[in-house]
Each structure stands twice: as C-alpha cells, then as structure tokens.
Amino acid sequence: MTGGRICLPLLLLLVLFAAIALAQYTPQDNILISCGSSTNVTVEGRVFMADNTPNTLASGGVSASISQPSPNLLYPTLMQQARFFTSNGTYTLKLTPGRHWVRLYFYPFSFTNYDINGSLFSVTANQFVLLSEFQPTSWTTSANPSVFREYSLNVTSGTLVLSFDPAPSSYAFINAFEVVSMPSDLYSDDASLLGQGGDVTTLGLPDSAIQAMYHINVGGVSVSPQNDSTGVWRTWEPDDGYIFAAATGTTGSVPVTEIVYPTTVPEYIAPSTVYASARTMGSSTTINQNFNLTWIFPVDLGYTYFVRMHFCELFLSAINQRVFNIYINNQTADTAVDVIALTAHPDYVMYRDYAVVMSKGSNALWLQIGPAPASTSQYRDAILNGVEILKLNNTGGSLSGLNPAVAITNPDGSPATGTASKSGSSSAAVVAGAAVGGVVAVALLIAGIWLCCCRSKKSAKHPPPAWLPLPLHGNSSETTQSKISTSHKSGTGSYVSSVGSNLGRYFTFAELQDATNNFDECLILGVGGFGKVYKGEIDDGTKVAVKRGNPTSEQGLTEFQTEIELLSKLRHRHLVSLIGYCEENCEMILVYDYMSQGPLRGHLYGTDLPPLSWKQRLEICIGAARGLHYLHTGAAQGIIHRDVKTTNILLDENLVAKVADFGLSKTGPTLEQTHVSTAVKGSFGYLDPEYFRRQQLTEKSDVYSFGVVLMEVLCARPAINPTLPREQVNIAEWALQKQKHGLLETIMDPCLHGSCNPESLQKFGDTAEKCLQDQGIDRPAMGDVLWNLEYALQLQENAGQLNLMDSSTNLVSLMPHAMSPHPVDDASNVTGVSEAHSFGSDDDLEDASASAVFSQLVNPQGR
C-alpha cells in the first residue's frame, strides 16, 4: 500500500515532465558558426564553432578580424572576426531534412585594403535569394553597428548551400551564422486572406522561403533568444518603436506562471513572457470610442506577408467584457474578437493568422485594434500581446528588399527619399502559393476591362474624356456635352478645351511623346503614387514636367480629375502651375511648369547638392506657407492639401518654393461644419495624429504636416528613419522633445551651426512646436504660421539689431506683406474664387492676403 502511494506522485511527476518535454522543442540540427575565426566563440552559453574545421570549412574567402570592435555591439566577441569574399564563396552544410532557421550576422569593419563602405553583395540559400545588392553600412548606425537577418527555409535535399556573391569591384563578408532546426508546425500553411472576407488561403509554406521581419512583444520588454524558453531562439523586441501617434494606451503584465497553453497550442508558438504582457486602450470609454491602437511596420513591396497576432486576456475574467475589431492596412481583418469567448478561459493563449498582399502603394504595414462598434461589451477596449510578421518569397524565389536609401516609401507609394532610380523595382505584385491565383485572376479581369475601354476609345475619332469636369464659375450653365462637342484643334494640333483657359491646353499623346523623347527613362525626374514624372520640352520651347499616370497605381481617375479641377481654379506664385493635360488612349497625363531645382527634400539630404543657408531655408518655408495659406483662404470653402511634405514643395531656378501635387486635396468644411469626414490619406511621417484617429480632416491637418516639414528643414533628415534608435525614428516626436527641453540646436543640420541668429532659431522652433500639437485646436492657422516665419526671417536679417517696440506699433512694422516689397503673387486667373476674395489685381490679392493675416493677429478668434 505504501509503495502504491509513492508511485502515484512519481507517475504524475513523470507525466508532467513528459508534457513539458512536448511543449518545449529540441532542434535536431543546431549549427552555429563563427566565420573567419580559428577558435570557437561562446556567446551566452551557445558555442559558435570556428569555420576552419572540415565540417564547416568555407569555400574561398579570407579570414579578417578587428582588435577593437564597437562597444555598442551586442556580441562583440562574435562580431570582431569575419570571412571576406572577393569572388563567390560558399558554406555547404549537411542537414536533417526539414524546416530550419537561417540567421545571418553582419558587422562591417575595415580590414587591410577592404573599405568599410565598399561591400555590396548578394546572398543565396539553395535556390532562394535572401539578399541582393545588399550594402550593410546603409543599415547601420553608431548606436546599432551590426545587421541581423533571420530566415526560414525548408531543406528537403539534406544539403544547404549558403552562397556569398560580391558585386564587381566589391566584396562580400559574413561574421557569423546559425542554421537551426525549427518545428514544422510553428507557422501554419493557411491564413485569412485580407480583403477576401476572412476566407482562408493556403500559402504554400512547404515550398517557400520566409524572412522573419518582426517578432514583437507588445506592451512588454525585449526577450533575448536564450529567454525564448521554447527552444526556438527568437529575439522579441518591444513595440514602443512601432506604436503610432500619442494614443499609445496602457501596458500591463502578469506573472508568467499564470499563462496557460491549451493542448492545441504548443508552447513554442510564443514564449510565456510574450503572452504575460499586453497593451490595452485604457479605461476611458469616451476616448476609446474615438481611436484605435495603431502599429506601423515598414516592409518591402512586392511580397505576401504572414501576420500572426498573439492574444491572452490577462486582466478580465468574463465573456463580453472586451470585444474588439482587428484592422490591417485600413481593411477589416476580424470582427467581434472576444479572447475569453474564443479560449473559454482567462489567461489562455490564442493567436490569429492573416495573409496580406503588399503589391503596391505604401510599404508601411498598418495594424490596428479598436472596440467593435456594434458590440454591447462592458468595456470599449482592445488588447494585444504579440505580433509576428513574416515575408514570403516572390515568384522569382527572392526575399530581397531595398537598402534604406530607397527602401521606405510614403502611403501614396512615392519614394520617401527622393531616389527614383530603384523605387520602381519594388512595385511588382507578387503573391506566394495559392494566393497568386486569386490576385492574378482579379488582375486579369481588371486588365480585360481596361483593354476593352482602350479599344472602345480608339474606335472614336475624337474620344470624349472619361472624366467630367465640374462646372466652373461663369460656366455653370454650360453642359458637359456641349463642352465636348465644341472642342477643336489649335494650329499646333493640340485639342483646346471649350471651357476656356481654365483647364489649360489639351495635349495629344503624340505631342507629349515628342516632348519627352517617347517617355525616355533618362528624363525621369521622380516617381510618385500617381506615376512617373518626366522632364520635357513642348513645341514652343517651354520646359515642362510631364506626370504620366500609371494604370496600376492606386491613384488614378479621382486624383487626375482633382488635380485639374483645383489647379484650374488656383493661380498663385507659390503654387505649381498646370499648363495642360492629356486624356487619350487610356492615358492620364498632367503637364506642369518645370521646376529646375526639383523638390525641397533633395536640397536637404540624399543628394550632392550644396546645403541651403538658414536664410534660404526660411524663405523657402515662407513661400510654401504662403501657398498653403492661399489654399486655405483663397477659395469659398478653402482647400486642404492633405499631402504636405518636402517632396511636394518644388523649387524653381531662383529657389522660389511652390506647393505641388493636389491629387489628394479636399474642399474644406463649410461655415456650418467643423471638419470634413474622409478616409485617411497622406504620407507616413506627416499624418496629423488627430486626423488619423478620428478621420476628421481640417486645415489644421495641413498645419501639422507643415510642422514636420519645418523640422525636416532644420534637421536635414527624413521624417521617418527606421535605421535610427527608436526615440529618433520619428522626427516630429524627437525634435519636439528636444524643442521642449531647449535643445533643438543640438539636432539641427551641422551645416547651419554658427550661421543662425539665436532669436530667429527660437522663433522657428516655437512655430514648429505649435504646428505639431496633438490637438488641432491648439495649432495656429497657416496665416499665423506665415507671420511667425516672416518674423524669424527678419530676426535673421537684422541679426540682433532688431529692438522690439511696443506691440501696437510693432505688429504693423513686422507685417511682411503690408510693408515690405516682396514680389507679388500671380492672381491673373482667380476663376473659382468667391466674390469676397475676388481681387482686381495682383497687388490687391497680396494686400488682401496680408489683411487676412493681420485680422487674425488682432482678433484672437481667427477664422
């Protein structure tokens, strides 16, 4: 009897150990290599073997080392040696067939005649391209001097060949790598395909290569590989660097001992540390109803992504207490998610898998969670514990993305760095596995409709435009049909619109082919969400910028029509002028004045152009502010640009700034309205957080974006730079923090040091800070921004000689328009402007603009 009593607990203990063994994972292959090393290197209990043994000998290359690696390296003893290849080099490994992690470590350093910036190479693993034209130094900073890449491959042949292929006159290198077996069922082969109503699709993972882009511990701390307690050895990073805007909710955690894995979820799915922390929206029901928790992850276009979201209800105990929706890229991915209802218990883990096709447009993947509007749950709240984002190889067997100089684009698809030459290579629509069939079918259907449209147009002698211009002031009684039927040719063969000069010149497609040398790629000025922009010269010798619509772009007919309608109504010295357009043979082409100095961004960073002086920067900002102020006040309802950024501020030969690209613009609210309700559009890094949360657009949304531009002008760096430390990624947040602590000059462009009047810089910083306020009501009107910038310029010009007088007289003396002889704005065409703002001459328009600003200064209520 006694023996039986002893055996029962022992048996239970054995069962418990067996269960733990099943939950954990022990890899069959665990190959860790220290490249270029002659001895083994131990890192946190893991032994990386030297690559000079028969089993790990590299084919080709030379050993390299550095005696004093960067102190900021995570694993300095592992990274201070490497193997360099001047020609193709390989590592051939014998493996157990199955899926494996392949992890690569790169720490660029100079060695003998190998320059640190001279490395450019490709990496392949069997038939898959992992990296192409990879330049490690473009991914590093002094704070983060190394590069880590993580992949998953299904090795079916039992042999893995890692190949390093340098570009001509360059070299490849690798410091260390891991090849470790992983559970075959860690990532399932099916997921809910976004945009298909939740339908599950098969991804074809057994035949695919995967890049692990992100493992995120939401609401928690970093989890190192040795603490991934599941035998899978992943690194989980906090979500702080990816949470969007100021509405970050609250974080919390429970002891990991409280986390329960159902029998259907193995522990290696994610460590208990990840499930034991979470981010929720907070306790305010009123606030929670007006926003979603949002995370933004930069990714590469042209790929399908596997998105896994981990959930565990840590803080509530009953069904229908917290019910929420999941949104990915502004599309509903899941509705009415109640974690306790789905798991049947609090503290039980679960996850959801989604497939997202990122074929065009923005390369920012947006995840959002928020209260389910139709739910009657006790709390208006949402919860998230972890996120994983994996990239599947494209149909060419590649996982390669672009280097940071051209990697990040804006939500409209335009290159965020102004580098146009490579941006097009990332726009190919690619779907892995069976997802290809569905997307290709849709694409073929659209192409068929488009082709039919083109054939129909070609059959007409003079095809009518597919878009219908809105009646302009003075032409409202004229029908669209009469406008089309009375179109005629000019002496040069162009079609001239019967609606008068308002819409500018109608060009034939042949004329624009001649003007751009048949759209020669060498004449490309840039690439945006609408399409490519070419430099051209029309028949009278005028140099022009020709923006040709891309049929596959997300921007199309609406943006084309908006641009023509708005620019036909607006004429201003600081708005880019529309010369004409072409709508023929399914082409949508816009023709503008050529701005010889290009976008403002190119004069701040990313090019070899000489740096702008502080005075030049102030004058450019003032010009852009004048253009935006005219947009907001020059028409009856005002116009909201909605895409203010440094690539949409163009400079002419005299560095006069002109605001461009009105494809996303919207007419402002009426007197009875406070805002315009509309879907969120704009550019990553410039978006007004209030507009994003509430989808309520106001003129103050432009003011926020312009505040980002001001900081970009001062600091000469992109609005978003994901290669920097987390606190510096978003310039608006980083610069605003520095401004509040009086340290703005510490992050300004080094080219400006010693040349800025301190009072001018302070006024500029104060103005930018006001523009970047989280609430629109706290931001100034654009007229006030303009006045403050003019004041900053005068402070700079006077260089300390300006003595402030009594405010009652100083206001008038400092008014830039009323008192100083600046060039007047072109108001030769004010068709579409309300009677209250219709002026008889250019001078009248400038004076009226000044009066509007002055009245706002005198009357604190403003408009």
Secondary structure, DSSP 8 states (H G I E B T S, - for coil): -HHHHHHHHHHHHHHHHHHHHHHS---S-EEEEETT-SS-EEETTEEEEETTSTTT--BS-EEEE-SS--TT-SSHHHHTEEEEESS-EEEEEE--SEEEEEEEEE----BTTB-TT-B-EEEEETTEEEEEEE-GGGG--SSS--EEEEEEEEE-SSEEEEEEEE-TT-BEEESEEEEEE--TTSS-SEEEETTTTT-EEE--GGG--EEEEEEEETTS--B-GGG--SSS---BEESTTTB-SS---EEEE--GGG-B--TTS-GGGS-HHHHTEEEE--S-HHHHTT--EEEEEE--SSEEEEEEEEEE--S--STTSB-EEEEETTEEEEEEE-HHHHHSSTTBEEEEEEEEEE-SS-SEEEEEEEE-TT---SB---EE-EEEEEEE--TTSB-----HHHH-B-TTS-BTTS--TTGGGG------TTHHHHHHHHHHHHHHHHHHHHHHHHTSSS---SS-----TT-TTS-HHHHHHT-EE-TTS-EE-TTGGGG-EE--HHHHHHHTTTT-GGGEEEE-SSEEEEEEE-TTS-EEEEEEE-TTSS--HHHHHHHHHHHHH---TTB--EEEEEEETTEEEEEEE--TTEEGGGGTSSS------HHHHHHHHHHHHHHHHHHHHSSSS-EE-S---GGGEEE-TT--EEE---TT-EE---TT-S-EE----S-TTT--HHHHHH-EE-HHHHHHHHHHHHHHHHHTS-SB-TTS-GGGSBHHHHHHHHHHTT-GGGSS-GGGTTTS-HHHHHHHHHHHHHHT-SSGGGS--HHHHHHHHHHHHHHHHHTT------HHHHHHHH-HHHHS-------S--TT--GGG--SSHHHHHHHHHHHHHHHHH-TT--
